[in-house]
Amino acid sequence: MDQQIITLGGGCFWCVEAVFELVDGVLAVESGYCNGHVPQPSYEAVCTGTTGHAEVVRVSFDAERISLREVLEIFFVVHDPTTLNRQGNDIGTQYRSGIYLENAGQQAVVHDVLAVANAAHGGRVVTEIQPLQNYSRAEDYHQHYFAQHANQGYCAYVVAPKVEKFRRTFQARVKA
């Protein structure tokens, strides 16, 4: 097994987490915060937009079963990379689109996939690419949120459509 990790910000971490928990080849998914200036921020602090953190998901995957390129292709389909600091009605810097590199070896693949996404979106992609900094795990109640609260309003109306889009677009990648 070739275990690798990439950290992705695509708006609310519940949405991104829910999708990647279903991806064949993904070993673990963890919601958290990164690239802000406050150590170990709380969810409430991140929501103020004053900590500089993005809501993110760390995706651990087996690169022998799914490539980084494929992980990123899924990422660019299940969120809108063209809206600065927002996804739908979620507005603020904590909801920015971002790819946070675990190591320099990821940079070439990330830039290649970003270029394809940017071309597909008419040059409007605003996804930031930065080295991962100041990562901290989100509170326990945020982990596996959609799996535990699928009928909650936000999950039913915002998260579920993204999960269904993943299932339709990447049928061969859905875990058995």
C-alpha angles and dihedrals in degrees: 000000000000104000115196134171132214126177118218134189115197105152120283109022091222089070097048092042093051092054098045093047085067098048117111108235095029109120102186140357125202128183117220149130130267148172097032130119102240118085115234098353123195122237089250091054093047090050090060089065090227099106095064092230127139122217102244145171123223107216117200111194142171104245090201089064102033128015127226086245091058092047089053093045089057090047093054092050098048098052136037108254092184100070117085114227095346147078112195109307093348103100129180141073090277088068096054123134110250146156113208113200121226091195141001091253090072095058100084094050092045092051092047093052091043090054091053091048091047091052091048090052097047095256094302101117112129098180110142121221115206139151110265111262136174096002119181131175116250120242117287094254090063094056115101088355100159092046089057100037107031092142096050110113099250091044094048096047104031111020100037095058090053090050090050091048089054092048092050097043099041104030092151090055098054113111113251 
